[in-house]
Amino acid sequence: MPHPTEKEAAKKEQPDGYHQFVEIHGPQLLNSGVPDFYWPKLYEKLSNETFDAGEYFKLLCVQSGDENKWKVETIQPIESKHPNSIFLVDHAWTYRVSDCRPQLEQIPGLLERMAALMDIQSEESSKEEVIEDILQKMWKFNQTYRIGNATFGSDESMPIWYIMDEFGSRIQHSDSPTVKMSPFFFAPLQISFTLMWPLQDLEENDEITRDFVPNVGDPETRKAKLIPWVPADMTDVDYFQKEPDVSFFQSFIKLESVPDPDHKFRGLPKDRNPRVYLKYMSFHQYLTDKRFDLVETMEEADIIFIQRHFKDFDKYPDTCVNQFPFERVITVKDLLAVVCRRAGDGKEDPDTLERNPKWLPVTYNLETEISKFVSYFQQRENKALDNHWICKPWNLARGLDMHVTNNLDYILRLPESGPKVACKYVHDPVLFTREDIGNVKFDIRYIVMLSSVSPLKLYVYRVFWLRFSNRPFSLDHFDDYEKHFTVMNYVEEGQKLKQVNYDEYIPMFESQYPAYKWAEVEEDIFQMFREMFQAATALPSPQGISNCPQARAMYAIDLLLEWRKNSKGERTIQPVICEVNFCPDCDRACKYHPNFVNDVFSTLFMDDIEGRPVTQLL
């Protein structure tokens, strides 16, 4: 019988609890790069909650003017290969960003601890001032993780941020770090810790340091990401954006299906009603137009109208589908910005740094254009221009994981919780007077229908929907969701959801702003839609929406109205694009306009808009 290897023998000596620990946590440890010879001792320390870093390290504080300079040094030598040389670091504060202010206000001792940890002088400041200081400065200390098994797009899947205890928070940055640190979720206790282990042998009184932006090799990107801790002037970086080459769009090809270009689509039947496979919210209840027949399977259908992404154009070559291949160039936020820039002339106002098209907020991809963004931010700062930005995930809606701030440190840290774009925030929006509240932000949702790419045929549903904030607007407290956001359908019960129908809104708008006619504002909105879809179809797929004769689509476009000044210095109203939504929620449309589904189907599949609230734009 062969002798077991030393590693196998050691494994057999481990208790059953350890084997279960490895089974549950092994993938997490491997992903974090924790060497396996630390795992047995780590299991022991986690099980006993052993925080023994104090036996090996000391905190040092050096006064430098009005500022404290901290560092952590070893008390005794540490061997990097020793199984015990892995340490637990506790977390002082764990939170979601939306909960920061109420937690600082309500949790006993938290405010004082965070102020001390961040070296914020609080003796002569009000509680509100200290909270604001913490909310500004915490982005130099924050770390983040996400619960992996939470449903994507749910509130539970939102990033969790944390601040390590005083020991962990005072370990400084180095480009040549001596330790590595990684968050670790320990399932039995449902608690997160940070793990720390040496990257080299350490002698007594050696300083321990970590890399604050690990795995970032490009020097310019690294310089930008380090700005929260290592300030840098990056105004020499060219911040103008160029159209990415086709390879940028090709990264999405595997997510899309493309119909056979040689197949000639025969169109809908002329001798009978088209058969519809309809699995889209409650649409089947509202499709009462006698020109359509509902069927139970895709194989029977002439029209497939579904809520999920369609992948089988080749499988159903003679069936109409409610999606276009590569429509993601407008429904994914970073691609939307790229596409919409095509509608501009590439010029910029040197005084305001505004660009064309005027309806597109300046938008930077914080994954691929972070150094350009920093340069543009600093250029605006030097000109004393408004510098508030809204940072959005590429592919989430409902206001999830969106952040509004003028704090560069905050913006630069956000991509650590997932890909983001930074869009210039509409800091001077047209407001709506709510008698019960005051002047609030609102946004407008239109439904547009694309029935053909070549030739381009675009329609707009003239019934539109309004959403309102619940608190008066002002350029402060950007963590106050009900002040700065308008999507209230998903907030907690008891919060007010303001409902105003479009035909009620128009006279109210003209009463509040008598110098502006809604018909003129709406024509500017429609022109924005024309320019957007012309840009989105100007190039072939994958750079644009694919020309696909069997495809039809309905999109919801969300927009804001912003005050601008024209060449004469007069105030004008400028529509501004927020996002384009794939498979939008149309429950409100169906509820208040029962003929909505009939109108959509008649427009997209019959080219019949007579007597309907539909306007052909192109």
N, C-alpha and C positions, 0 to 999 in steps of 0.2 A: 504494500500500500504506500503510495508516494507521500513524502512529508509535505505538510502544508507550508506555504511561503510565510515569511514573517508577517506580511500584511494580512494574509488570510487568518493567521493565528490570532493576531491582534483583534481582527474583526469578530472572531468567535468569542473572545473574552469580553466584548462589550455587552452591557445589559440590553434586554429586549427594548427598553424605552429608547435607547440610543438608535437602534435599527429603525424604529418607528419615526424618530426624529429625522433621520437621514432620508427615509422614504418621503416624508412630508416636505422637508425643507431643503433636500439636496439640490433640486433644480434652482432654487433661489440662491443658495450658496455658490453654486457653479456660475450662475449668471453674474454674481457680484465679484467673482474672481477670488473667493476665499480659499486658500490652499487646504486640501483635505486633511493634512496632518494636524490642523487646528480644530477640526470638527469635534472630536471627543471632549476636549477641554471646554470648547464653546458650549456643548450640550450641558456639561456640568455647571458652568457658570450661569447659563440661562435658567436651568432648573432651580438653582439656588438663589438666583438674582444676585450674583456675586459681582459687586462693583469694586474691583481691586486696583483701579488705575491710580488711586492715591498712594499706593505703595511703591509706584514706579515713576510717577511724574509730579512736578510741582508747577504752580502758576506764579508768574513773575509780572509785576506791573511797574513800568517806568513812567514817571511823570514827564511829559514833553509839552511845555507851555500849559495850555488849558486842556490838553488831551492826554488820556491814558494810553500808553502803548503796552499791549499785553503780549506775552509769549509763554509757551509751555516747554519745560526742559525735563530731561530724565533725572531721576534721583540715583539710579543704579544702572549698570550695563544691562542691555536687553539683547538676547540672541534672536535673530529673525526666524531661525529654524526650530526654536524651542516650542513644543506643543502648547505651553502656557502663554505664549506671547500674543494673545488675542484678548481684546478688552471690550467691555460693554460701556457704552456712553448713553446716559439717560437723556430723555427729551423733556425739556422744561415746559414746552407749550406745543400742543398739536391742535390744528384748526383748519377749517376751510375759510378762505379769504372773506366770504360774506359774513362770517361769524366773528371776525376780529374785534370790531368796535363793541358789540354787546358783551363779548367775553371780557374785554378790558374794563368795561364799565361795571360788570356784575360779579366776576369771580374774585373773591377776597384774596388779596395779596398779589394777584397776577400783575397788575399795573406797576406796583412797586418793584417786583422782581425783574420785569422786563426793562424798566427804566434803569435799574442798577446794572443789569447785564449789558445794556447798550450804552452805558456811561452817559445817560441823559440827566442833566441837572434839573431836578423837579421841585426844589424847595420854593422857588419864587414863581412857579408857574401854576396855572389853574389845571384841574383834572383834564379838561377838554384839550388844553394846550399840550399836556404830556401825552395824551392819547394820539394827537396828531403827530407829535414827534416820533412816537413809537411806530405808527403806521408808515411814516416816511423812511425811518432808519432800518426797519426790520428786514428790508430786502438785502441788506448786507449780511444777514444772519440766517435767512430762511433756507431750508432744504425741502425737498418734496418727494412724494411717492404717490402711487395710485393703487387702489385695491383692484387686483387683476381680474377677479371673478364677478365684479359688479356689471350689470347690464350696460352696454355702451349707450351713451346718451341719457342715462338716468342721472338723477341727482346724486345717487350713491357712487357713481363712477367719477365724480368730479375730483380733481387732484387734492390730495391732503398735503398741507404744508406743516412744517414743524421747525422749532428752534431747539437746538441741543442745549444741554445744561451749561453752566458757567465754564466747566472744563472744556467741553467739546467746542463751544462757541469761541474760545480764545486761542484755539490752534490756528496759526497764521498760514497764509498762502506761500507757496514756493513753486517755481517752475521745475525744481528738482526736489520733489517731496521725499520725506523720510518715512511717512506712514500713508496707508490708504484707509479711507473711511467709506462705509456704505450702509444705507438703511437696511434694517432686517425686521421682518414681521414674524413674531413668535406666536404660532397658532394656539398652543395650549392656554396662554395667558391673554390672547387677543391684544397684544401690546407690541409696539414697535420700539426698537432700540437702534442705535448706530453701532456697528462693529468697527473696530480699529485694530490694525495689525501692522507691524513694521515691514518696510520694503528693503531694509538693510540692517546689519548689526549696529547697535547704538551704544555709545560710551556714556559714562556719567557726565551730566551737564550738557549733553547734546540737545539742541532745540529740535522739537518735532514739528513738522510742517506737512501740509497736504496740498494737493493741487485743486484749486477751487473750480477749474474748468477742465477736468480730465477728458482725454480722448479728443481734444481739439488741437489739430496740428497746424492748420493754416495760420500764419503769423498775424494777418490782418483781422481775421475772424477772432482769433484768440485775444488780440488787443482790445477788440470791441467788447467781448464777453467779460473781460477782466475789469472793465471800467468801474463797476460798483466798489471795487477795492483798490484798483490802481488807476486813478483818473488819467485820461489821455485826451489830447486834442486830435480829433480825426477829421477836421474840416478840409484837410488836403485830399481826402478821398473823393473821387468823382461819384456824386450821388445820383447822376442821371441814369435812368433805367433803359435797358435795351430789350427788345423782343427776344426771349430765349430761343435757342435753335430747336429743331424738331425733336432732338433727343430728350428735351425736357418733357415734352408731351408724350413721347413714346413710352415713358415709364408707366403710363396709365393704360397702355394698350391691353395688357393682360386682364384688366378689369372690364374691358369692353368687348362686345361681339360686333362683327362687321358682316353685313349681308353679302351675298355673292354679287359682285359688280356686273357680272355678265347676265344675271337673271333679269328678265323684263317683267316687272310687276303688272299683273293683269287688271288691277283695280277692283273695286267693289262690284258685286253682281248688279246687273241692270234689270233682270227678269223677276226678282224677288227682293224681299226685305233682307238687308244684311243681318247676319246673326252675330250677337254680341256676347262674348265671355267677359263678365263684369265682376271684378273683385276689388272694389275700391270704396272703402268706407261704407256709407249708406246709399251710394249712388243707385243701387239696384231698386231702391224704393221710389226713386224720383225719375227714373228713365221711363216716362209714360208716353213718349212720342211713338205713335203707332207705326212709324217707318222702320223701327228696329225691333228685332226679336231676341230675347235672352235665351242663351243656351248654357249647359252645365259643364262643358269641357272645351278646352282650347282647340282640340282637333275638329270640332264642329264649327268653330267660329270663323267669321270673316273679319271681325274686329276683336282684338284682345286689349282690354282696358284694365290694368292691374296696378297695385300700389307698390309692388316690389320691383327691383331692377330686373329688366328683361335681358336675357342672354342668348336667346335662340332664334335670331333672325333667319339663319340658314334652315332651321327646322320648319319654320312657318313662312316660306318665301312669298306666299300670296295672301298673307293675312295682314291687315292694318294693325299697328301697335301704337300705344299711346306714349312712345318714347323714341328719341333719336339717338343713334350711336354717337358717342362723344359729346352729348349734351352737358357732360360734366364740366366742359370748359366755361360754362356760365353758372352752374350750380355749386361748384366748389370755389371757395372765396379767393384763394390765391390765383387760380386760373382765371376767374372773372376779372380780376384787376388787370392781368396781362392782356386779355381780350379787349377790354374796354379802352385801354390806352391806345389801341389802334385807331380809335375815333378821334384822337387828338392830333395836333400838328407838331408835337415835340417841343414846343416853345414854352417859356416860363417867364412870368412877370418878375423882373429882378427886385422889385420892391416888396411884393407880397409872397413871392415864391409859389404863386398859384399857377396851375397848368391846365391845359385842355385835355379832354373835354371837362367843362366846368362841373358837370354832374357827377364826376368820379372823384371821390376823396383821394388825396395822395395816399398810396398804399404800398407798403413794403413787406416782402416775405421775410420773416425773421429767421428763417432757416438758411436761405440762399443770399439774402441781401442785407444782412445785419450791419455790416460795416458801412454800406451806403446809407442805411437808415440813421446810424449814429451821426454820420456827417451831415445829413439833412436836418436832423434834430438840432445839432449844435449850430448850424447856419441860421436856423430860425431863432434859436436862443440869442445869438449874437445880434440879430435884428430886432429883438424884443417882440417877436411875433407870437401869437398864441401857440402854445405847444402841447395842447391836450390831445391825447390819442386814445382810441379804443382798440384794444387787442382782442382778436377773435380766433378761436380754433378754426382750422380750415373747413371742417365738415360737421359742425354741430349747429343746432338752431335753438330757439326758445330762450335766447340770452344766456345759455349755459357756458360757464367758464369764460365769460367776457369781462374785461377789465377796462376801466376808464381812469387815466392818470396823466399827469405831466411830469412824473418822476422817472427819469431815465433808468435809474437802477432797477426799479420795479419792472419796466418794460423788458430790460435785458435779461432778467431772471425768468420771465414767464415761459420762454420756449422750453425750459427744463421740464415743464409739466405736460408737454405735447406741442406739436407744430402750431405756430400762430402767424397771423398777419397783423400788422399795425396799420390802422387806417386813421387819417386825420379826423379827429372828433368834430362833429358839428357843434361848435361852441356858441353859436348865435342862432339857434333854431327859431323858426316861426312858431309861436306858442298859441295855445287855445285856452280861452278863459272858461274855466269851470266855476260856476257860481258857488259851489260848495267848498272849493279848494283854492282857486286862484289860477294863475297862468302856468300851464303844464305843457310838457313835451307831448307830441303825438306823432304817430307815423301812419302811413297810408299803404294799403295793399291793393294792388290791381291784379287781375287775372289776365294773362296774355296767352294767346293760342297760336302756335306755329303749325301750319299745315303743309308747308313746303319750303325747302331750302333753295332749290333751283327749278323754277323761279321762286324768289323769296316771297312768301305769303304769310303775313302776320296780322292778327286781329287782337283787339283789346275789348274786354268786357267793361262797359261804362259804369256798371255798378261797382263801387269800390268800398273797402272796409277800413275803418279807423280804429286805432288803438291808442289809449291815453295813459300817461303816467298818473300816479295817484298822489303825488306831492308836488308843490310848486318848484319850478326849475330854477336852479342857480348853479354857478360854477364852483361848487364845493361838495364835500361829503360824497365823493364819487363811489363809495361803497354802498350808498343808499340806493338799492335796486329800484324802489318805487319812485325815486326822483329822476333817475337817468335812463330807465328802461320802460318800455311800453307793453311788453307781453305779460299780461296779468292773468291769462287763462289758467296758468299752472301754479300760481302762488297760493299760499295757505288760505283756508276759508276765513271769511270775515273781512278780507281786504276787498276794496270796492273795484268792480269791473264796470267801467263806464261804457255805455252803449249809446251810440249816435248813428242813425242811418245816414247814408250818403246824401239823400235828398233833404234831410233836415240840416245836415252839416253845411251845405253850400250857402244858404241864406245866412246861417250863423257866421260863417267865415267872412262873407261880404259885409255883414254888420260890424264885425270886429275890425275888419280891415277895408273900409269903404273905398280906399284909393286903388284897390286891386280886384279885378274881376276873375272869378273862378275859371271861366271859360279860357282866359288867357294863360292862367297857371296850368290848367289841364293840357292845353296845347303844347306847352313846354315839356310837360311830362311825357306826352305822346311822342314828341320829337326825340326825347331821350331814349324811349323804347326803340324807335326806328334806328337810331345810330348804334345802339347796343347790339341789335340783332344783325345789322349790316356788318359790324365788326366781327361778330361771332361766326359769321358765315363767309367772311372774306377769304379765308384760307381753307384748304381741304383738311379733312381729318388726318391725323389726330390734333392738328392745331385749331380746328374749327368744328362746328357741328356738322356731322356727316350728311351729305346729300343722300337721302334714303326715301324713295318714292312710297314705301309702305308705312313710313313713320308719320305720326301726328303727335303733338304734345301740348300740354297745358302747364303753365308755370305761374307761380305767385311771385310778384315783384314787390318788395318792400322798399319804401323810400321815405325820406324826410324832406321838409322844406326849410331852406336856410336863407337868412338875410345876407345879401351881398350888396356891393356898390358898383354901379356902372361907371363908364368913362366920365360921366358928368357929375359923379359923386352922389347920385340918387340911389335910394334904397330899392333894391329889386329882390324878387323872390326866385330862388334857384332851387329846382328839384335836385336831390342828391340820392344816388343809388345806395341802398344798404346791402341787399342780397337778393338772389334769385333762388326760389325754392323748388326742388324736385318733389313731385307728388304731394302738393300742399294739402293741408287740412282744410276741407271745404264744408265742414259741418255748419258753420254760421251761414255760409252762402245758401246751402240747401234749406236751412231752417227759415230764413227770412225771405228767400226768393225761390219758392218751390219749383220754378221753371228753369232754374240755373242749369241743371244737368241736361235738360232738353236743349237749351241754348248752346251748351258746349258741344254736344254730339251733332247738332244740326250744323254748327259752324265748321267743325273739324272734318266731318265725314260726308256732309252734303253740300258744303260751300253755300249754305243757305243762311243768310243773316237778315232777311227781310222781316221787318216788324219786331226785331229783337234788339236788346240794348248792346249791340256789338258794332264796333267800327273797324273797318279794314284799314290798317296803317300802311301796309306795303303790299 
